[in-house]
Amino acid sequence: LLVDIALGLTPSKKWDGSYIINAGHLIVNKHGQVVCLLFDHRDVFREYLFSNTKFDRGSRTRHNYGAIRRSMAGVVFLDLNLQIRFVK
């Protein structure tokens, strides 16, 4: 999931499974150093994402999620929010 999100999966449109990448990712770490992760080394890329990200949630009041609501047509919705962030 982390690799798919990093390489093209977004919630705004249906994903066809294609990665939007040419060679790799440039990441600036907390020390200001640029790290280049080549897509040829997928296991290293996966491990980097797994070791350096965490699940988080946004503010309920700012993003207005977590409450049950009903549409005009009577359909019931529960808006959820999950964020994946890089560990500081």
Sine and cosine of phi, psi and omega as CSV:
sin_phi,cos_phi,sin_psi,cos_psi,sin_omega,cos_omega
0.00,0.00,-0.70,0.71,-0.02,-1.00
-0.88,0.48,-0.68,0.73,0.01,-1.00
-0.91,0.42,-0.69,0.72,0.00,-1.00
-0.88,0.48,-0.68,0.74,0.03,-1.00
-0.91,0.42,-0.69,0.73,-0.02,-1.00
-0.91,0.42,-0.43,0.90,-0.13,-0.99
-0.91,-0.41,0.31,0.95,0.14,-0.99
0.60,-0.80,-0.33,0.94,-0.01,-1.00
-0.95,0.30,0.83,-0.55,0.04,-1.00
-0.74,-0.67,0.42,-0.91,0.00,-1.00
-0.98,0.22,-0.14,0.99,-0.12,-0.99
-1.00,0.08,-0.27,0.96,0.00,-1.00
-0.49,-0.87,0.36,-0.93,0.03,-1.00
-0.91,0.42,0.74,-0.67,-0.06,-1.00
-0.99,-0.11,0.73,-0.69,-0.01,-1.00
-1.00,-0.06,0.06,1.00,0.03,-1.00
1.00,0.01,-0.03,1.00,0.00,-1.00
-0.99,0.12,0.68,-0.73,0.05,-1.00
-1.00,0.03,0.67,-0.75,0.06,-1.00
-0.99,-0.14,1.00,0.05,-0.05,-1.00
-0.37,-0.93,0.57,-0.82,0.06,-1.00
-0.98,-0.21,-0.81,0.59,-0.07,-1.00
-0.69,-0.72,-0.60,0.80,-0.06,-1.00
-0.01,-1.00,-0.24,-0.97,0.00,-1.00
-0.84,-0.55,0.65,-0.76,0.13,-0.99
-0.98,-0.20,0.79,-0.61,-0.03,-1.00
-0.79,-0.62,0.71,-0.70,0.08,-1.00
-0.99,-0.15,0.88,-0.48,-0.04,-1.00
-0.99,0.15,0.01,-1.00,-0.09,-1.00
-0.91,0.41,-0.26,0.96,0.03,-1.00
-1.00,-0.07,0.06,1.00,0.01,-1.00
0.99,0.10,0.10,0.99,0.02,-1.00
-1.00,0.10,0.61,-0.79,0.04,-1.00
-1.00,0.01,0.81,-0.59,0.02,-1.00
-0.93,-0.37,0.79,-0.62,0.04,-1.00
-0.96,-0.27,0.86,-0.51,0.05,-1.00
-0.95,-0.32,0.93,-0.37,-0.03,-1.00
-0.98,0.21,0.65,-0.76,-0.01,-1.00
-0.93,0.36,-0.32,0.95,0.05,-1.00
-0.89,0.45,-0.45,0.89,0.00,-1.00
-0.97,-0.24,0.94,0.35,-0.12,-0.99
-0.88,0.48,-0.60,0.80,0.00,-1.00
-0.91,0.42,-0.63,0.78,0.04,-1.00
-0.91,0.41,-0.67,0.75,0.02,-1.00
-0.89,0.46,-0.73,0.68,0.03,-1.00
-0.86,0.50,-0.72,0.69,-0.02,-1.00
-0.90,0.43,-0.64,0.77,0.04,-1.00
-0.87,0.49,-0.75,0.67,0.01,-1.00
-0.88,0.47,-0.70,0.71,-0.02,-1.00
-0.90,0.44,-0.64,0.77,-0.06,-1.00
-0.99,0.16,-0.33,0.94,-0.12,-0.99
-0.88,-0.48,0.29,0.96,0.06,-1.00
-0.78,-0.62,0.32,-0.95,0.05,-1.00
-0.55,-0.83,0.41,-0.91,0.10,-0.99
-0.98,0.17,0.61,-0.79,-0.02,-1.00
-0.55,-0.84,0.17,-0.99,0.08,-1.00
-0.75,-0.66,0.51,-0.86,0.03,-1.00
-0.99,0.11,0.06,-1.00,0.02,-1.00
-0.93,0.38,0.78,-0.62,0.02,-1.00
-0.90,0.44,-0.63,0.78,-0.04,-1.00
-0.96,0.26,-0.62,0.79,-0.01,-1.00
-0.95,0.33,-0.65,0.76,-0.08,-1.00
-0.99,-0.15,-0.08,1.00,0.10,-0.99
0.81,0.59,0.84,0.55,0.04,-1.00
-0.79,-0.61,0.19,-0.98,0.08,-1.00
0.99,-0.12,-0.11,0.99,0.01,-1.00
-0.96,-0.29,0.52,-0.86,0.07,-1.00
-0.99,0.12,0.73,-0.69,0.01,-1.00
-0.71,-0.70,0.36,-0.93,-0.02,-1.00
-0.85,-0.52,0.72,-0.69,0.02,-1.00
-0.98,0.19,0.13,-0.99,0.03,-1.00
-0.87,0.49,-0.49,0.87,-0.01,-1.00
-0.99,0.11,-0.03,1.00,0.03,-1.00
1.00,-0.03,0.07,1.00,0.01,-1.00
-0.98,0.20,0.69,-0.72,-0.03,-1.00
-1.00,-0.09,0.72,-0.70,0.00,-1.00
-0.82,-0.57,0.50,-0.87,0.17,-0.98
-0.77,-0.64,0.95,-0.32,0.01,-1.00
-0.99,0.15,0.79,-0.61,0.02,-1.00
-0.90,-0.44,0.36,-0.93,-0.01,-1.00
-0.64,-0.77,0.80,-0.60,0.08,-1.00
-0.65,-0.76,0.76,-0.65,0.01,-1.00
-0.86,-0.51,0.54,-0.84,0.11,-0.99
-0.91,-0.42,0.85,-0.53,-0.07,-1.00
-0.85,-0.53,0.46,-0.89,0.15,-0.99
-0.96,0.28,0.64,-0.77,0.03,-1.00
-0.94,0.33,0.68,-0.74,-0.03,-1.00
-0.98,0.22,0.00,0.00,0.00,0.00
